[in-house]
C-alpha cells in the first residue's frame, strides 16, 4: 500500500527507554526533561557509562521531595532531599536514571539524563505520554485501518484534568481525517491511565504524506501542552 503504519512508542526498559528519550530530545545545550512514568521504575537500572550529564532539579511543589538514583540492580540509592522551591544541581552519567519521591517514598516521577545539562522541574502534575507518535497503513481504495490507542498519564499527584485538540495539520491541509475520542478526561495516578482512541479515514485523500499534530493540554501541569503526531505515509 502507499501508506504505512506502526505504533511508535516509548520503549520499556533500559537503555532502550533512554534511547527513545534521546531521539525525541531537541539538540541543544540545555533541555527540559519530561518525566517518565513511575510504572517504568521496575524495568530501569543504571548502565555503565563514561558520558557525563548534569540535571538541574527544580522543586516547584509546596512539599519536600527526595531524590534517588537507581543502581545497576535497579535499587534506589538516596541522594538528597529538596525543600519546596529548592534547586539542586546533580552530576551524573547518561545512563543513570533518577527517581523523585515524596516524603513517604512514593514515586512522583522518573527522569532520564541526556548528554550535557538539562532541567527537571518537579511539579504536582505533569503530562506523560506513552507514545511519541502513531503511524497508520491503508490500501488505496480499501477500508480504513483499525484504530489505535494511547494513554495519558500524570507524573505527579492528584487528579489531572486534560483536553485534546488538533491545532495543526500538514501535508495537503485536508481536515477531518483524524479523530480522537474522548477529547477530554482526567488522570488519577492511583487508577489505571485513561485510554484514548485515534482513528484515521483515508477516504478521498490523494497519495502523499500527512501528519496531524494532536495536542494534550492540562491546566496545572508544568509541561502543558504536550504533542505527538498521527502520520499517514
ABEGO torsion letter per residue (X at the ends): XABBBBBBBBBBEOAAAAAAAAAABBBBABBBBBBBBAAAAAABBBBBBABBBBBBBBBABABBBBBBBBBAAGBBBBABBBBBGBBBBBBBBAABBBBBBBAAGBBABBBBBBBEBBBBBBBABBBBBABAEBBBBBBBGBBBBBBBBBBBBBBBBEBBBBBBBBABBBEAGBBGABBBOBABEBBBAABBBBBBBBBBBABGBBBEBBBBBBBBBBBGBAAOBBBBBBBBX
